[in-house]
Amino acid sequence: MGDRLPAALREAPSEVTIRHSDFDDESGFRAFGSLDVHEDAASRGGLRGGTRHFDASGRELVHPNRRAEAHAMMRDTPRP
């Protein structure tokens, strides 16, 4: 699976996990298995680190409780 990730993330710490939406999510319950890859601030040029989720084909997934716009904004927001 590691060879399907973006090159910069292939050596990052990771773990296989099951992610799911909150029990009260208005759009209904959703769950998926993912490889969670942990980025630290140093690997992002000092920006906030975080966890990115990937499916078995290496496609990045957005956690069910995050809107795509908020996900992109969080990843690009400098740490205070």
C-alpha positions, 0 to 999 in steps of 0.5 A: 500500500505504501507505494500508492501513497504520495512520495512525501508520505511513504515513510510517515508513521501510519496505522490501519483504522476504521473511521465513522461519522458521529452518531447524530450526523444528519446525513446518516451513518457512514464508515470506512477503513483507511490507512491513517498517515500522520504528518508532523509540522516539520514535514509541512514546512512548519504548518500544522501537522495532522492525520490524512486518510487513504483508501486501499488504492491510495486515494485520499479520503475526507473524514465523514464529519469534515466538510471538504472545504474545512479539511483543505483549510485546516491543512493549510492553516499555519500553527499559531 
